[in-house]
Amino acid sequence: MAVEMWVSYYFFAIVGCFIRHYFSEYIAMDYDNDKTLNRKRRLALLYFYFIFLYSLFMISQPGEGLFLELIFFWSAVLIFILYVFFISFLETPRRYIKKKKWK
């Protein structure tokens, strides 16, 4: 049972990285003009909060044995911190896209 929980946890964490990549190309004005994109952003925020809370659960319920506890504990802490940045990225989108300066 514990193995399935950890496998699903890592799977959902990786899916969250793809979701974050999907929203990286949009700016704040895009969300104002497109209602479906705004709905997708809200669903992504719910997903990120779910994984965030699931990370807290996984941190408080580590695996069996000292070696497994350390590996899974620190990976859950890393994913927890990563999802803090993902949530802040979606809650406050960028105002503009930085353009490269040509010389």
N, CA, C and O atoms as CSV, one atom per row, in Angstrom:
chain,resi,resn,atom,element,x,y,z
A,1,MET,N,N,0.815,-1.192,0.000
A,1,MET,CA,C,0.000,0.000,0.000
A,1,MET,C,C,0.861,1.260,0.000
A,1,MET,O,O,0.549,2.232,-0.688
A,2,ALA,N,N,1.939,1.239,0.770
A,2,ALA,CA,C,2.797,2.423,0.856
A,2,ALA,C,C,3.500,2.697,-0.470
A,2,ALA,O,O,3.719,3.853,-0.831
A,3,VAL,N,N,3.852,1.641,-1.192
A,3,VAL,CA,C,4.539,1.818,-2.471
A,3,VAL,C,C,3.618,2.498,-3.476
A,3,VAL,O,O,4.054,3.380,-4.216
A,4,GLU,N,N,2.358,2.103,-3.510
A,4,GLU,CA,C,1.407,2.724,-4.430
A,4,GLU,C,C,1.202,4.198,-4.099
A,4,GLU,O,O,1.045,5.027,-4.995
A,5,MET,N,N,1.206,4.515,-2.808
A,5,MET,CA,C,1.046,5.916,-2.412
A,5,MET,C,C,2.222,6.753,-2.900
A,5,MET,O,O,2.032,7.851,-3.421
A,6,TRP,N,N,3.435,6.236,-2.731
A,6,TRP,CA,C,4.603,6.999,-3.152
A,6,TRP,C,C,4.694,7.100,-4.670
A,6,TRP,O,O,5.068,8.149,-5.193
A,7,VAL,N,N,4.360,6.037,-5.382
A,7,VAL,CA,C,4.400,6.081,-6.846
A,7,VAL,C,C,3.380,7.087,-7.364
A,7,VAL,O,O,3.692,7.884,-8.249
A,8,SER,N,N,2.177,7.060,-6.828
A,8,SER,CA,C,1.164,8.024,-7.261
A,8,SER,C,C,1.566,9.445,-6.880
A,8,SER,O,O,1.300,10.385,-7.629
A,9,TYR,N,N,2.196,9.610,-5.734
A,9,TYR,CA,C,2.655,10.929,-5.295
A,9,TYR,C,C,3.683,11.498,-6.265
A,9,TYR,O,O,3.584,12.660,-6.660
A,10,TYR,N,N,4.662,10.696,-6.651
A,10,TYR,CA,C,5.669,11.165,-7.601
A,10,TYR,C,C,5.054,11.414,-8.977
A,10,TYR,O,O,5.426,12.368,-9.660
A,11,PHE,N,N,4.125,10.571,-9.381
A,11,PHE,CA,C,3.454,10.770,-10.667
A,11,PHE,C,C,2.714,12.101,-10.684
A,11,PHE,O,O,2.842,12.867,-11.639
A,12,PHE,N,N,1.940,12.384,-9.639
A,12,PHE,CA,C,1.187,13.634,-9.584
A,12,PHE,C,C,2.115,14.842,-9.464
A,12,PHE,O,O,1.795,15.918,-9.969
A,13,ALA,N,N,3.241,14.680,-8.812
A,13,ALA,CA,C,4.211,15.779,-8.717
A,13,ALA,C,C,4.818,16.084,-10.083
A,13,ALA,O,O,5.019,17.251,-10.422
A,14,ILE,N,N,5.109,15.058,-10.863
A,14,ILE,CA,C,5.667,15.263,-12.201
A,14,ILE,C,C,4.629,15.876,-13.126
A,14,ILE,O,O,4.965,16.738,-13.938
A,15,VAL,N,N,3.383,15.453,-13.022
A,15,VAL,CA,C,2.313,16.054,-13.819
A,15,VAL,C,C,2.190,17.541,-13.488
A,15,VAL,O,O,1.938,18.356,-14.375
A,16,GLY,N,N,2.365,17.892,-12.230
A,16,GLY,CA,C,2.330,19.295,-11.828
A,16,GLY,C,C,3.422,20.119,-12.492
A,16,GLY,O,O,3.215,21.295,-12.793
A,17,CYS,N,N,4.576,19.520,-12.721
A,17,CYS,CA,C,5.653,20.226,-13.428
A,17,CYS,C,C,5.246,20.527,-14.866
A,17,CYS,O,O,5.559,21.599,-15.384
A,18,PHE,N,N,4.557,19.601,-15.513
A,18,PHE,CA,C,4.073,19.844,-16.869
A,18,PHE,C,C,2.989,20.920,-16.883
A,18,PHE,O,O,2.936,21.734,-17.804
A,19,ILE,N,N,2.138,20.928,-15.880
A,19,ILE,CA,C,1.106,21.967,-15.784
A,19,ILE,C,C,1.762,23.332,-15.596
A,19,ILE,O,O,1.350,24.312,-16.214
A,20,ARG,N,N,2.769,23.394,-14.754
A,20,ARG,CA,C,3.493,24.655,-14.534
A,20,ARG,C,C,4.134,25.133,-15.832
A,20,ARG,O,O,4.119,26.328,-16.127
A,21,HIS,N,N,4.692,24.216,-16.604
A,21,HIS,CA,C,5.301,24.578,-17.881
A,21,HIS,C,C,4.247,25.105,-18.860
A,21,HIS,O,O,4.526,26.028,-19.625
A,22,TYR,N,N,3.055,24.535,-18.844
A,22,TYR,CA,C,1.971,24.980,-19.722
A,22,TYR,C,C,1.613,26.440,-19.442
A,22,TYR,O,O,1.399,27.208,-20.380
A,23,PHE,N,N,1.546,26.833,-18.181
A,23,PHE,CA,C,1.146,28.187,-17.820
A,23,PHE,C,C,2.306,29.183,-17.856
A,23,PHE,O,O,2.084,30.374,-17.636
A,24,SER,N,N,3.509,28.744,-18.120
A,24,SER,CA,C,4.653,29.659,-18.094
A,24,SER,C,C,4.653,30.638,-19.263
A,24,SER,O,O,5.321,31.670,-19.191
A,25,GLU,N,N,3.928,30.346,-20.331
A,25,GLU,CA,C,3.940,31.233,-21.497
A,25,GLU,C,C,2.875,32.322,-21.435
A,25,GLU,O,O,2.809,33.155,-22.338
A,26,TYR,N,N,2.045,32.340,-20.403
A,26,TYR,CA,C,0.975,33.325,-20.304
A,26,TYR,C,C,1.355,34.447,-19.354
A,26,TYR,O,O,2.127,34.256,-18.414
A,27,ILE,N,N,0.786,35.646,-19.623
A,27,ILE,CA,C,0.997,36.791,-18.746
A,27,ILE,C,C,-0.346,37.195,-18.148
A,27,ILE,O,O,-1.373,36.601,-18.474
A,28,ALA,N,N,-0.345,38.197,-17.278
A,28,ALA,CA,C,-1.554,38.586,-16.546
A,28,ALA,C,C,-2.663,39.038,-17.487
A,28,ALA,O,O,-3.834,38.769,-17.220
A,29,MET,N,N,-2.331,39.711,-18.570
A,29,MET,CA,C,-3.353,40.191,-19.494
A,29,MET,C,C,-4.071,39.027,-20.177
A,29,MET,O,O,-5.253,39.142,-20.499
A,30,ASP,N,N,-3.391,37.930,-20.399
A,30,ASP,CA,C,-4.024,36.764,-21.015
A,30,ASP,C,C,-5.146,36.220,-20.134
A,30,ASP,O,O,-6.178,35.784,-20.643
A,31,TYR,N,N,-4.952,36.242,-18.830
A,31,TYR,CA,C,-5.973,35.748,-17.914
A,31,TYR,C,C,-7.170,36.686,-17.853
A,31,TYR,O,O,-8.296,36.239,-17.639
A,32,ASP,N,N,-6.937,37.985,-18.039
A,32,ASP,CA,C,-8.042,38.943,-18.031
A,32,ASP,C,C,-8.930,38.789,-19.254
A,32,ASP,O,O,-10.142,38.985,-19.166
A,33,ASN,N,N,-8.348,38.444,-20.383
A,33,ASN,CA,C,-9.092,38.389,-21.638
A,33,ASN,C,C,-9.691,37.027,-21.957
A,33,ASN,O,O,-10.583,36.947,-22.802
A,34,ASP,N,N,-9.246,35.967,-21.326
A,34,ASP,CA,C,-9.674,34.615,-21.682
A,34,ASP,C,C,-10.260,33.909,-20.454
A,34,ASP,O,O,-9.537,33.562,-19.520
A,35,LYS,N,N,-11.574,33.705,-20.473
A,35,LYS,CA,C,-12.236,33.090,-19.317
A,35,LYS,C,C,-11.902,31.607,-19.182
A,35,LYS,O,O,-11.777,31.103,-18.066
A,36,THR,N,N,-11.756,30.910,-20.293
A,36,THR,CA,C,-11.434,29.484,-20.192
A,36,THR,C,C,-10.022,29.283,-19.639
A,36,THR,O,O,-9.774,28.340,-18.888
A,37,LEU,N,N,-9.110,30.161,-20.009
A,37,LEU,CA,C,-7.759,30.084,-19.458
A,37,LEU,C,C,-7.774,30.363,-17.957
A,37,LEU,O,O,-7.029,29.749,-17.194
A,38,ASN,N,N,-8.623,31.286,-17.549
A,38,ASN,CA,C,-8.744,31.592,-16.126
A,38,ASN,C,C,-9.311,30.395,-15.361
A,38,ASN,O,O,-8.891,30.122,-14.236
A,39,ARG,N,N,-10.261,29.682,-15.965
A,39,ARG,CA,C,-10.795,28.461,-15.335
A,39,ARG,C,C,-9.712,27.394,-15.225
A,39,ARG,O,O,-9.595,26.723,-14.199
A,40,LYS,N,N,-8.930,27.241,-16.275
A,40,LYS,CA,C,-7.829,26.275,-16.232
A,40,LYS,C,C,-6.839,26.632,-15.130
A,40,LYS,O,O,-6.317,25.756,-14.441
A,41,ARG,N,N,-6.592,27.918,-14.974
A,41,ARG,CA,C,-5.669,28.359,-13.917
A,41,ARG,C,C,-6.227,28.034,-12.541
A,41,ARG,O,O,-5.485,27.601,-11.658
A,42,ARG,N,N,-7.530,28.238,-12.348
A,42,ARG,CA,C,-8.148,27.904,-11.060
A,42,ARG,C,C,-8.074,26.407,-10.780
A,42,ARG,O,O,-7.786,25.997,-9.656
A,43,LEU,N,N,-8.335,25.593,-11.800
A,43,LEU,CA,C,-8.224,24.140,-11.620
A,43,LEU,C,C,-6.778,23.734,-11.323
A,43,LEU,O,O,-6.532,22.851,-10.502
A,44,ALA,N,N,-5.836,24.377,-11.988
A,44,ALA,CA,C,-4.425,24.084,-11.714
A,44,ALA,C,C,-4.059,24.486,-10.290
A,44,ALA,O,O,-3.289,23.789,-9.630
A,45,LEU,N,N,-4.601,25.600,-9.812
A,45,LEU,CA,C,-4.347,26.007,-8.430
A,45,LEU,C,C,-4.915,24.994,-7.445
A,45,LEU,O,O,-4.271,24.665,-6.449
A,46,LEU,N,N,-6.117,24.500,-7.720
A,46,LEU,CA,C,-6.689,23.457,-6.860
A,46,LEU,C,C,-5.810,22.212,-6.866
A,46,LEU,O,O,-5.576,21.601,-5.823
A,47,TYR,N,N,-5.333,21.845,-8.037
A,47,TYR,CA,C,-4.443,20.689,-8.155
A,47,TYR,C,C,-3.159,20.907,-7.362
A,47,TYR,O,O,-2.710,20.021,-6.635
A,48,PHE,N,N,-2.576,22.089,-7.506
A,48,PHE,CA,C,-1.336,22.391,-6.784
A,48,PHE,C,C,-1.555,22.399,-5.281
A,48,PHE,O,O,-0.705,21.911,-4.536
A,49,TYR,N,N,-2.680,22.944,-4.818
A,49,TYR,CA,C,-2.965,22.920,-3.381
A,49,TYR,C,C,-3.186,21.489,-2.884
A,49,TYR,O,O,-2.797,21.152,-1.766
A,50,PHE,N,N,-3.809,20.650,-3.715
A,50,PHE,CA,C,-4.001,19.252,-3.336
A,50,PHE,C,C,-2.655,18.549,-3.160
A,50,PHE,O,O,-2.435,17.866,-2.160
A,51,ILE,N,N,-1.757,18.716,-4.131
A,51,ILE,CA,C,-0.438,18.093,-4.026
A,51,ILE,C,C,0.337,18.691,-2.859
A,51,ILE,O,O,1.081,17.979,-2.185
A,52,PHE,N,N,0.176,19.979,-2.614
A,52,PHE,CA,C,0.820,20.651,-1.489
A,52,PHE,C,C,0.380,20.028,-0.163
A,52,PHE,O,O,1.212,19.732,0.695
A,53,LEU,N,N,-0.920,19.831,-0.001
A,53,LEU,CA,C,-1.430,19.214,1.228
A,53,LEU,C,C,-1.059,17.734,1.305
A,53,LEU,O,O,-0.792,17.211,2.387
A,54,TYR,N,N,-1.045,17.068,0.163
A,54,TYR,CA,C,-0.631,15.668,0.129
A,54,TYR,C,C,0.845,15.541,0.515
A,54,TYR,O,O,1.247,14.549,1.122
A,55,SER,N,N,1.646,16.545,0.161
A,55,SER,CA,C,3.052,16.555,0.577
A,55,SER,C,C,3.164,16.635,2.088
A,55,SER,O,O,3.996,15.957,2.691
A,56,LEU,N,N,2.332,17.456,2.695
A,56,LEU,CA,C,2.332,17.530,4.157
A,56,LEU,C,C,1.981,16.182,4.773
A,56,LEU,O,O,2.573,15.769,5.770
A,57,PHE,N,N,1.013,15.502,4.170
A,57,PHE,CA,C,0.634,14.177,4.650
A,57,PHE,C,C,1.787,13.192,4.502
A,57,PHE,O,O,2.054,12.406,5.411
A,58,MET,N,N,2.471,13.231,3.359
A,58,MET,CA,C,3.570,12.303,3.124
A,58,MET,C,C,4.765,12.609,4.027
A,58,MET,O,O,5.505,11.699,4.400
A,59,ILE,N,N,4.956,13.870,4.378
A,59,ILE,CA,C,6.040,14.220,5.297
A,59,ILE,C,C,5.738,13.678,6.687
A,59,ILE,O,O,6.635,13.215,7.390
A,60,SER,N,N,4.480,13.737,7.073
A,60,SER,CA,C,4.127,13.261,8.412
A,60,SER,C,C,4.012,11.737,8.478
A,60,SER,O,O,4.047,11.178,9.574
A,61,GLN,N,N,3.875,11.044,7.337
A,61,GLN,CA,C,3.759,9.586,7.298
A,61,GLN,C,C,4.876,8.994,6.438
A,61,GLN,O,O,4.598,8.529,5.333
A,62,PRO,N,N,6.127,8.992,6.901
A,62,PRO,CA,C,7.209,8.445,6.074
A,62,PRO,C,C,7.106,6.925,5.941
A,62,PRO,O,O,6.270,6.285,6.579
A,63,GLY,N,N,7.977,6.361,5.094
A,63,GLY,CA,C,7.966,4.922,4.837
A,63,GLY,C,C,8.457,4.109,6.015
A,63,GLY,O,O,8.578,4.622,7.127
A,64,GLU,N,N,8.740,2.841,5.770
A,64,GLU,CA,C,9.189,1.941,6.828
A,64,GLU,C,C,10.706,1.819,6.771
A,64,GLU,O,O,11.285,1.719,5.689
A,65,GLY,N,N,11.339,1.827,7.916
A,65,GLY,CA,C,12.793,1.706,7.974
A,65,GLY,C,C,13.480,3.057,7.872
A,65,GLY,O,O,12.942,3.997,7.286
A,66,LEU,N,N,14.659,3.145,8.440
A,66,LEU,CA,C,15.377,4.418,8.495
A,66,LEU,C,C,15.770,4.917,7.108
A,66,LEU,O,O,15.625,6.105,6.821
A,67,PHE,N,N,16.268,4.029,6.240
A,67,PHE,CA,C,16.723,4.453,4.917
A,67,PHE,C,C,15.567,4.983,4.083
A,67,PHE,O,O,15.690,6.022,3.434
A,68,LEU,N,N,14.447,4.274,4.098
A,68,LEU,CA,C,13.292,4.721,3.335
A,68,LEU,C,C,12.727,6.015,3.891
A,68,LEU,O,O,12.274,6.873,3.134
A,69,GLU,N,N,12.749,6.159,5.203
A,69,GLU,CA,C,12.224,7.378,5.801
A,69,GLU,C,C,13.013,8.597,5.351
A,69,GLU,O,O,12.428,9.626,5.012
A,70,LEU,N,N,14.333,8.488,5.345
A,70,LEU,CA,C,15.149,9.638,4.966
A,70,LEU,C,C,14.976,10.003,3.499
A,70,LEU,O,O,14.831,11.179,3.166
A,71,ILE,N,N,14.990,9.008,2.624
A,71,ILE,CA,C,14.837,9.281,1.192
A,71,ILE,C,C,13.473,9.890,0.904
A,71,ILE,O,O,13.386,10.923,0.240
A,72,PHE,N,N,12.421,9.272,1.385
A,72,PHE,CA,C,11.079,9.764,1.095
A,72,PHE,C,C,10.780,11.066,1.820
A,72,PHE,O,O,10.068,11.920,1.291
A,73,PHE,N,N,11.309,11.225,3.009
A,73,PHE,CA,C,11.076,12.462,3.749
A,73,PHE,C,C,11.672,13.652,3.009
A,73,PHE,O,O,10.997,14.662,2.815
A,74,TRP,N,N,12.929,13.541,2.594
A,74,TRP,CA,C,13.573,14.668,1.930
A,74,TRP,C,C,13.025,14.904,0.531
A,74,TRP,O,O,12.991,16.046,0.073
A,75,SER,N,N,12.600,13.864,-0.152
A,75,SER,CA,C,11.977,14.089,-1.460
A,75,SER,C,C,10.619,14.766,-1.297
A,75,SER,O,O,10.246,15.609,-2.113
A,76,ALA,N,N,9.876,14.403,-0.249
A,76,ALA,CA,C,8.594,15.065,0.007
A,76,ALA,C,C,8.800,16.520,0.408
A,76,ALA,O,O,8.012,17.385,0.027
A,77,VAL,N,N,9.850,16.796,1.172
A,77,VAL,CA,C,10.153,18.186,1.542
A,77,VAL,C,C,10.532,18.990,0.302
A,77,VAL,O,O,10.110,20.137,0.156
A,78,LEU,N,N,11.320,18.401,-0.588
A,78,LEU,CA,C,11.705,19.077,-1.821
A,78,LEU,C,C,10.483,19.383,-2.686
A,78,LEU,O,O,10.355,20.491,-3.206
A,79,ILE,N,N,9.592,18.417,-2.841
A,79,ILE,CA,C,8.380,18.635,-3.632
A,79,ILE,C,C,7.487,19.667,-2.956
A,79,ILE,O,O,6.856,20.475,-3.637
A,80,PHE,N,N,7.423,19.653,-1.638
A,80,PHE,CA,C,6.649,20.641,-0.885
A,80,PHE,C,C,7.146,22.055,-1.183
A,80,PHE,O,O,6.346,22.950,-1.457
A,81,ILE,N,N,8.454,22.255,-1.131
A,81,ILE,CA,C,9.032,23.574,-1.403
A,81,ILE,C,C,8.819,23.960,-2.863
A,81,ILE,O,O,8.527,25.119,-3.158
A,82,LEU,N,N,8.960,23.017,-3.764
A,82,LEU,CA,C,8.747,23.275,-5.180
A,82,LEU,C,C,7.319,23.732,-5.444
A,82,LEU,O,O,7.095,24.652,-6.230
A,83,TYR,N,N,6.367,23.103,-4.801
A,83,TYR,CA,C,4.971,23.465,-5.018
A,83,TYR,C,C,4.606,24.796,-4.383
A,83,TYR,O,O,3.633,25.422,-4.804
A,84,VAL,N,N,5.352,25.249,-3.390
A,84,VAL,CA,C,5.157,26.614,-2.878
A,84,VAL,C,C,5.446,27.609,-3.998
A,84,VAL,O,O,4.706,28.577,-4.175
A,85,PHE,N,N,6.518,27.377,-4.752
A,85,PHE,CA,C,6.843,28.257,-5.867
A,85,PHE,C,C,5.836,28.118,-7.003
A,85,PHE,O,O,5.495,29.117,-7.636
A,86,PHE,N,N,5.355,26.918,-7.277
A,86,PHE,CA,C,4.347,26.734,-8.317
A,86,PHE,C,C,3.070,27.495,-7.980
A,86,PHE,O,O,2.479,28.138,-8.847
A,87,ILE,N,N,2.648,27.421,-6.727
A,87,ILE,CA,C,1.424,28.105,-6.309
A,87,ILE,C,C,1.602,29.614,-6.408
A,87,ILE,O,O,0.714,30.310,-6.899
A,88,SER,N,N,2.727,30.121,-5.953
A,88,SER,CA,C,2.949,31.568,-6.031
A,88,SER,C,C,3.042,32.034,-7.480
A,88,SER,O,O,2.648,33.158,-7.791
A,89,PHE,N,N,3.555,31.190,-8.368
A,89,PHE,CA,C,3.629,31.537,-9.784
A,89,PHE,C,C,2.234,31.690,-10.385
A,89,PHE,O,O,1.996,32.619,-11.156
A,90,LEU,N,N,1.318,30.797,-10.047
A,90,LEU,CA,C,-0.020,30.886,-10.622
A,90,LEU,C,C,-0.889,31.935,-9.940
A,90,LEU,O,O,-1.768,32.513,-10.579
A,91,GLU,N,N,-0.664,32.187,-8.669
A,91,GLU,CA,C,-1.482,33.187,-7.985
A,91,GLU,C,C,-1.144,34.604,-8.427
A,91,GLU,O,O,-2.027,35.459,-8.478
A,92,THR,N,N,0.103,34.862,-8.743
A,92,THR,CA,C,0.515,36.186,-9.218
A,92,THR,C,C,1.247,36.031,-10.543
A,92,THR,O,O,2.472,35.914,-10.558
A,93,PRO,N,N,0.513,36.027,-11.661
A,93,PRO,CA,C,1.166,35.852,-12.964
A,93,PRO,C,C,2.021,37.070,-13.327
A,93,PRO,O,O,1.843,38.162,-12.787
A,94,ARG,N,N,2.928,36.853,-14.233
A,94,ARG,CA,C,3.827,37.924,-14.676
A,94,ARG,C,C,3.041,39.003,-15.406
A,94,ARG,O,O,2.029,38.719,-16.048
A,95,ARG,N,N,3.505,40.227,-15.306
A,95,ARG,CA,C,2.864,41.351,-15.998
A,95,ARG,C,C,3.236,41.380,-17.475
A,95,ARG,O,O,2.413,41.759,-18.309
A,96,TYR,N,N,4.435,40.995,-17.804
A,96,TYR,CA,C,4.906,41.033,-19.181
A,96,TYR,C,C,5.969,39.955,-19.362
A,96,TYR,O,O,6.495,39.410,-18.391
A,97,ILE,N,N,6.269,39.665,-20.600
A,97,ILE,CA,C,7.309,38.692,-20.927
A,97,ILE,C,C,8.593,39.465,-21.208
A,97,ILE,O,O,8.604,40.395,-22.013
A,98,LYS,N,N,9.652,39.079,-20.550
A,98,LYS,CA,C,10.933,39.753,-20.764
A,98,LYS,C,C,11.461,39.394,-22.148
A,98,LYS,O,O,11.547,38.222,-22.515
A,99,LYS,N,N,11.807,40.414,-22.894
A,99,LYS,CA,C,12.335,40.193,-24.236
A,99,LYS,C,C,13.855,40.296,-24.207
A,99,LYS,O,O,14.430,41.081,-23.454
A,100,LYS,N,N,14.474,39.499,-25.028
A,100,LYS,CA,C,15.931,39.535,-25.127
A,100,LYS,C,C,16.354,40.775,-25.911
A,100,LYS,O,O,15.734,41.137,-26.911
A,101,LYS,N,N,17.408,41.411,-25.445
A,101,LYS,CA,C,17.932,42.582,-26.137
A,101,LYS,C,C,18.933,42.133,-27.194
A,101,LYS,O,O,19.825,41.325,-26.936
A,102,TRP,N,N,18.759,42.674,-28.373
A,102,TRP,CA,C,19.672,42.352,-29.469
A,102,TRP,C,C,20.788,43.376,-29.492
A,102,TRP,O,O,20.559,44.568,-29.287
A,103,LYS,N,N,21.970,42.910,-29.739
A,103,LYS,CA,C,23.129,43.826,-29.778
A,103,LYS,C,C,23.410,44.283,-31.178
A,103,LYS,O,O,24.345,45.053,-31.400
